[in-house]
Amino acid sequence: MSANTSSGDQPNGRRRKVVITGISGRLGKIVARRLHHDLDWQIVGLDRRPMQGRPKDIEHHQVDLRSKKARDIFRAGDVDALIHLGVMHDPRSRPAELYSWNITGTTKLLEYCQAYRVPKVVLVSSANVYGPRPDNPQFLTEEAPLLAAQRFPQMRDLVEIDHLVSTFLWRAQQVETVILRPVHIVGPVHNAPSNYLRIQRPPILLGFDPMVQLIHVQDVAEAIALALAPNRRGIYNLVGPGEVPLSAVLKELGREPVAIPHPFARPILSLAFRLGMSSFPVAELDFIRYVCMVDGRRATAELGFRPQFGLRDTIHAVDELA
Amino acid sequence: MGLLDRLRQLRGPVPNDDLAGRTQALVVRGNEFGFDEFGLSRESFGGVARVARWLYRNYFRASAFGIEHIPATGRALFVSNHSGQLPFDGLVIASASFLEPPQPRLVRSMVEYFVPTVPFASYLFSRWGQITGTPENCRRLLASEEIVLVFPEGARGISKPFSKRYQLAEFGKGFMRLALEMQAPIVPIAVIGAEEQAPAVNFKPLARLLGMPAFPVVPYPPFVPLVPLPVKYRVYFGEPMTFTGDPDDDEDVLDDKVKTVKNRIQSMIHLGLREREHIFW
């Protein structure tokens, strides 16, 4: 355990209480375990889904973020922190429903935090909000514009949530707000980059091999723990152990990539998506075509964040899924 | 000396460069997979260095002057004239910096924004150490004590017609801001020979139609500049220039400094042209 992470124990004997949205997902469970087991926080889960394998002393509310029941969790005024992981990006759901869930849900949460004096809000956004673009500098800083939605409408919700919370960061001065923008999270999780890297014969684009950054899910959980410490506020990119070409990652995992000329890749992938053979929206092709890497020096300097997993361990973490 | 003797001389011996040793001596900040943060790999660089060396030594039979002005260590901004329709001037400057000085240096040139959209070029350029031309990238490399090559004339320079040869086009000011901000010495460079590698006229109507800055036409097949003529290159490295001041100064304050560099390069070009005996040898 790093010395900077925040323990849930307080001098008066009361354990600090953190509400985690999206706790039923793999990342949610890993974060909950880290805070609960190692740092002794009192955990309250908030998710539409049931939480499987829940320890008895973790409180779980299976409610919609937009419902009145969600407000009741905050009403007592004893919540010390909110960790917002509950961004939904199921490519198969109706966009309108997703939009309402994500935007309205986040707006409500921020309202509760301000009304019931929650001192700390942590949003886990993503470095993908900057968007993969041919004219990107090699390393984007936190000040770069969030352009992902321009070419990638499915990213609109994530970009807008990031904007909502950034505005909140400046508006609600009494709340310490932290936005974390991790690079591709890999490990025993079900997200697009991990799923892609688990394919034995993944499609790649002929003549393209961008540099990529990966971060181990445990390192993300560690960064969240760091962000919970007092006097930390701001926007931070989270970078893993380094940069490698996509081809080197696939080689390390022993995959046999199939190169597709990029003019054909879009129609092929869009057909596969409609037939239900692929879960990757077409616009995600840009992530295996252009660079979308970030500069993580601010998180190192101000949060004291350093990834514990090396490059090889991080890459192989995608195969840890039982 | 007759033409035949000249031709025989062209096929004469070329220095036996220790390519493997030089590649090994390059400073590459690579990770455990052998890539640096910009995607450079020593292995890929070693491969392309063989091609670059052949072009530099055998095809263009380049001569380099002022090698002692290439810093052995530390950051520097290489500023050069840009000409000849095809960017072989960049290749010659980079090859000279790699092959000629006792300590080989890697020169990072800034490629156009469209390059990352072109298959193969997109990643090969980055494996060879070339970078997308954003100011952030330039700053980061200078901060890591690397050499960055800029052509302040940009497209205006490389696409200018034969009739304007060896006349510098307008200089952009971005390089001066970077040099001041990063406190990087500027090494002025004059390249002689590139202007004649593809003597072109600008076919203006087509350029306007296609929305390109220029549409160059050359008087030999295939009539668009794809293959350079085997001209002899001469590359002059000038004494490093250091500037001090506020990078956010007014345009006219910066302008004076930019003009100092431009004048230096122009006089180096004049000197190079005086010393040159022939375009092809």
Chai-1 contact restraints between the chains, C-beta under 6 A:
chainA,res_idxA,chainB,res_idxB,connection_type,confidence,min_distance_angstrom,max_distance_angstrom,comment,restraint_id
A,P134,B,P116,contact,1.0,0.0,6.0,A-B,restraint_1
A,P134,B,T117,contact,1.0,0.0,6.0,A-B,restraint_2
A,D135,B,Y113,contact,1.0,0.0,6.0,A-B,restraint_3
A,P137,B,T134,contact,1.0,0.0,6.0,A-B,restraint_4
A,P137,B,E136,contact,1.0,0.0,6.0,A-B,restraint_5
A,P137,B,N137,contact,1.0,0.0,6.0,A-B,restraint_6
A,Q138,B,F38,contact,1.0,0.0,6.0,A-B,restraint_7
A,Q138,B,N137,contact,1.0,0.0,6.0,A-B,restraint_8
A,G207,B,P119,contact,1.0,0.0,6.0,A-B,restraint_9
A,G207,B,F120,contact,1.0,0.0,6.0,A-B,restraint_10
A,F208,B,S122,contact,1.0,0.0,6.0,A-B,restraint_11
A,D209,B,Y123,contact,1.0,0.0,6.0,A-B,restraint_12
A,M211,B,G39,contact,1.0,0.0,6.0,A-B,restraint_13
A,G242,B,N31,contact,1.0,0.0,6.0,A-B,restraint_14
A,E243,B,E37,contact,1.0,0.0,6.0,A-B,restraint_15
A,V244,B,F33,contact,1.0,0.0,6.0,A-B,restraint_16
A,V244,B,F35,contact,1.0,0.0,6.0,A-B,restraint_17
A,A248,B,F33,contact,1.0,0.0,6.0,A-B,restraint_18
A,L311,B,E32,contact,1.0,0.0,6.0,A-B,restraint_19
